[in-house]
Amino acid sequence: MRRLLAILIPGLLLLTACGGAPAAPEPTSQSAGDTAKFDSLKLTDNGDKKAPGVDFAKPLDVTEPTIKVVTEGDGDRVKANQAANISILALSGADGSTLEDTFSAEPEPLELNDELKTGSPVIYNAFVGTKVGSSLALAIPGQAAAQGAAAQPTQLLVIKVVSTKDVTQPLAKPEGETVTPPAGLPTVKENDKGVPEISIDGAPAPTALVAQDLIKGKGAEVKATDQVVVNYVGVTHSDGKKFDSSYDAGKPATFPLNGVYKGWEQGLPGKTVGSRVLLVIPAALGNPNPSNGPQGDLVFVVDILGVK
């Protein structure tokens, strides 16, 4: 599911960054695009955890992102800053063939936050104000053939809003009890801009993973399956040189723990939101790609600002 959202949502952000109607004072779901193209669309409910039957006039072709509630649920209205837990059936607009079906899996959260509101108002305005249990149709324009890639037809997504969840906003900085680390580890100080700086002086190379709290937060415990919201700085242990920092990007990073260094995957589960964690990572748990990125033993300071 995450793979499908990861493919679709960034493209929609680009497609819809300048489109969409302004949010209504009393939010209700807002359609956008050439919604008459959905007049022939009919859904047949096949029960829980099963994608609906979908019938529509083919081929379906749109020139702009088009979205509309096609069946309305009877649940509460979806609110701004909630996460809408959704299931998606993706179909070819050319022939109706299934491209992907996530209804049998756990619904995936789509956060209706300011980032989505600014980047993709068409998507944001369609979801905010709809009712739980509703199904939306979203047609994504096809792409012409280019640079050896074959042309792609319009895609039709049928998206069901299964439930909603309130989202706790990430912290701005670590919060908790200061912890004095044992001797022999790299040391950490904040500069005058509040950015942690790591010194390797006197610290021996690691023989095993170290995950040392510098600040012990009081928030939710991180699970291996979570996405984490973090600020971080990373340096190579051999020379103390910085190779990556979310501070350089000017905002925290969000990613799943199962998609990063093994040292993160093993060192952060069990830590708590609000914590600042020193990770000293031996090379075997560091960069899995020896031809690209930092090599050898690595050191990170990770501020855990939230989980999803």
C-alpha positions in Angstrom: 0.0 0.0 0.0 2.7 2.4 0.9 4.4 1.7 -2.4 1.2 2.7 -4.2 0.8 5.9 -2.3 4.5 6.6 -2.7 4.1 6.4 -6.4 0.8 8.2 -6.8 0.8 11.0 -4.2 4.1 12.8 -5.3 2.8 12.9 -8.8 -0.5 14.3 -7.7 1.3 17.0 -5.8 3.0 18.1 -9.0 -0.2 17.8 -11.0 -2.4 19.7 -8.6 -0.1 22.2 -6.9 -1.9 25.1 -8.6 -5.4 23.7 -8.8 -8.4 23.0 -6.7 -11.1 25.2 -5.1 -10.5 27.0 -1.8 -11.6 25.2 1.3 -15.3 25.9 2.3 -16.0 27.6 5.6 -17.9 24.5 6.7 -15.9 21.8 5.0 -17.7 19.3 2.8 -16.0 17.2 0.1 -15.2 19.2 -3.0 -15.1 17.7 -6.4 -12.6 18.9 -9.0 -11.9 18.4 -12.7 -14.2 17.0 -15.4 -16.5 15.0 -13.1 -19.0 14.3 -15.9 -16.5 11.6 -17.0 -17.7 9.7 -13.9 -21.4 9.7 -15.0 -21.2 6.1 -16.2 -19.3 4.9 -13.1 -21.1 2.2 -11.0 -19.7 0.4 -7.9 -20.9 -2.9 -6.6 -20.1 -3.6 -2.9 -18.4 -7.0 -2.5 -18.1 -6.9 1.3 -15.4 -6.1 3.8 -11.7 -6.4 2.7 -12.8 -6.9 -0.9 -12.5 -4.3 -3.7 -15.9 -3.2 -5.2 -16.9 -4.2 -8.6 -16.4 -1.3 -11.0 -18.1 -0.6 -14.2 -17.5 2.5 -16.4 -17.6 3.5 -20.0 -14.2 2.8 -21.7 -11.8 4.2 -22.5 -11.8 6.8 -19.7 -9.6 9.7 -20.6 -9.1 12.9 -18.6 -6.7 15.8 -19.2 -6.7 17.1 -15.6 -6.9 15.3 -12.2 -10.5 14.6 -11.5 -12.0 13.6 -8.2 -15.5 13.1 -6.8 -17.4 11.2 -4.1 -19.3 8.5 -6.0 -20.9 6.7 -3.0 -21.4 8.5 0.3 -20.9 6.7 3.6 -22.8 7.2 6.8 -20.0 7.8 9.2 -18.6 11.0 10.7 -17.1 13.7 8.5 -13.4 13.6 8.0 -11.7 16.6 9.6 -8.6 18.6 8.7 -5.4 17.3 10.4 -6.8 13.8 10.8 -5.5 10.8 8.9 -8.0 9.1 6.6 -7.4 5.4 6.5 -8.0 4.4 2.9 -8.1 1.3 0.6 -7.4 1.8 -3.1 -8.3 -0.1 -6.3 -6.3 1.2 -9.2 -7.5 0.4 -12.7 -6.5 1.2 -16.3 -8.8 3.8 -17.8 -8.2 2.1 -21.2 -9.7 -1.3 -20.5 -10.5 -1.5 -16.7 -7.8 -4.0 -15.9 -6.6 -4.0 -12.3 -3.2 -2.3 -11.7 -3.2 -2.8 -7.9 -5.7 -3.7 -5.2 -5.0 -2.9 -1.5 -8.5 -3.7 -0.1 -7.3 -7.0 1.4 -4.5 -5.3 3.3 -4.7 -3.0 6.2 -5.9 0.5 5.2 -3.1 3.1 4.8 -3.3 6.5 6.4 -3.4 9.6 4.3 -2.6 12.6 6.5 -4.8 15.6 5.8 -2.3 18.2 7.0 -1.1 21.6 5.8 1.6 20.1 3.6 -1.1 18.2 1.6 -3.4 21.3 1.6 -0.7 23.4 0.1 0.8 20.9 -2.3 -2.3 19.2 -3.5 -5.5 21.1 -2.7 -7.6 19.0 -5.1 -6.8 15.9 -3.0 -7.1 17.7 0.3 -10.4 19.4 -0.4 -11.9 16.1 -1.7 -11.2 14.2 1.5 -11.8 16.9 4.1 -15.5 16.9 4.7 -16.3 13.5 3.2 -17.9 10.9 5.4 -16.3 7.7 6.7 -17.5 4.8 4.5 -17.5 7.0 1.3 -15.9 5.9 -1.9 -14.2 8.5 -4.1 -13.2 8.2 -7.8 -9.9 9.8 -8.8 -8.8 9.9 -12.4 -5.2 10.7 -13.1 -4.3 11.9 -16.6 -2.2 9.6 -18.8 1.2 10.3 -20.0 2.4 10.6 -23.6 5.3 8.4 -24.8 8.7 10.0 -24.1 12.4 9.0 -24.2 11.6 5.4 -25.1 8.9 5.0 -22.4 5.5 3.8 -23.7 2.5 6.0 -23.4 0.4 5.5 -20.2 -3.4 5.7 -20.2 -5.5 7.5 -17.7 -5.6 5.7 -14.3 -8.8 5.3 -12.3 -8.5 5.0 -8.6 -11.5 4.0 -6.4 -10.6 5.0 -2.9 -12.7 4.0 0.2 -12.4 5.9 3.4 -12.5 3.1 5.9 -11.9 5.1 9.1 -10.1 8.1 10.5 -7.6 8.7 13.2 -6.6 11.8 15.1 -2.9 12.7 14.4 -0.6 13.9 17.2 1.5 16.7 15.8 5.3 16.2 16.0 7.4 18.0 18.6 9.5 20.9 17.6 12.5 19.6 19.5 13.4 16.8 21.9 11.7 17.0 25.3 12.4 15.0 28.4 15.0 14.2 31.1 18.7 14.7 30.3 20.8 11.6 30.5 24.5 11.5 31.2 26.1 8.9 28.8 28.9 6.6 29.9 32.5 7.6 29.1 34.1 6.5 25.9 31.3 7.5 23.5 31.3 10.4 21.0 30.2 13.6 22.6 27.4 15.9 21.5 26.9 19.7 22.0 24.4 22.1 20.5 25.7 25.1 18.6 24.2 28.6 18.9 21.5 27.6 16.4 20.4 24.6 18.5 21.9 22.1 16.1 23.7 19.1 17.7 27.3 18.8 16.8 29.2 15.5 17.2 32.8 15.1 18.3 34.6 11.8 17.8 37.8 12.8 19.8 38.9 9.9 22.0 36.0 7.6 21.2 37.1 4.1 20.1 35.6 2.5 17.0 32.4 0.6 17.9 32.5 -3.2 18.1 28.7 -3.4 18.6 25.7 -1.1 18.1 25.3 1.6 20.8 21.9 3.3 21.1 22.4 5.8 24.0 19.7 8.2 25.2 21.0 11.7 25.7 17.5 13.0 26.4 14.8 10.5 27.5 11.4 11.5 26.2 8.1 10.7 27.7 6.1 10.1 24.5 5.0 7.0 22.7 7.3 4.1 22.3 8.8 3.6 18.8 7.9 0.3 17.1 9.8 -1.4 14.3 6.8 -0.9 12.0 6.5 2.9 12.6 7.3 5.8 10.4 9.4 8.2 12.5 9.5 12.0 12.3 13.1 12.9 13.2 15.8 15.5 13.1 19.2 14.0 12.8 22.9 14.6 12.1 25.3 11.9 10.8 29.1 11.8 10.8 31.6 9.2 9.8 33.5 7.8 12.8 36.8 7.7 11.1 37.1 11.5 10.7 34.0 13.1 12.3 32.9 14.6 9.0 29.2 15.3 8.6 27.7 13.5 5.6 24.0 14.1 6.2 21.7 16.3 8.3 18.0 17.0 8.3 18.8 20.5 9.7 20.4 21.4 6.3 17.0 20.8 4.7 15.3 23.1 7.2 12.7 20.6 8.3 12.4 17.1 10.0 12.5 14.0 7.9 9.8 11.3 7.9 10.5 7.7 6.8 9.8 4.1 7.8 12.3 2.5 10.1 12.5 -0.6 7.9 13.9 1.5 5.0 17.0 2.9 6.7 20.3 1.7 8.1 20.2 -1.5 10.1 21.6 0.5 13.0 18.5 2.6 13.0 16.2 -0.4 12.6 17.8 -2.1 15.6 18.6 0.9 17.7 15.4 3.0 17.7 12.6 0.6 18.4 11.8 0.9 22.1 13.0 4.5 22.3 10.3 7.1 23.1 9.1 10.2 21.3 10.9 13.3 22.7 14.2 11.4 23.0 17.5 12.4 21.6 19.5 9.3 20.8 23.2 8.8 20.1 23.6 5.9 17.6 27.1 4.6 17.2 26.9 2.1 14.3 29.5 -0.4 13.3 30.1 -0.7 9.5 28.2 -4.1 9.4 25.0 -2.2 10.4 25.7 0.9 8.4 25.4 1.7 4.7 24.4 -1.4 2.8 25.6 0.0 -0.5 29.4 0.1 -0.5 29.6 2.0 -3.8 27.5 4.9 -2.7 27.1 7.0 0.5 29.0 7.0 3.8 31.3 4.1 4.5 32.6 2.4 7.6 31.5 3.1 11.2 28.9 5.9 11.5 27.6 8.1 14.3 24.2 9.8 14.4 22.3 12.0 16.8 18.6 11.4 16.3 15.8 13.5 17.8 12.6 11.5 17.8 9.9 14.1 17.3 6.9 11.8 16.4 5.7 8.5 15.1 3.1 7.5 12.6 
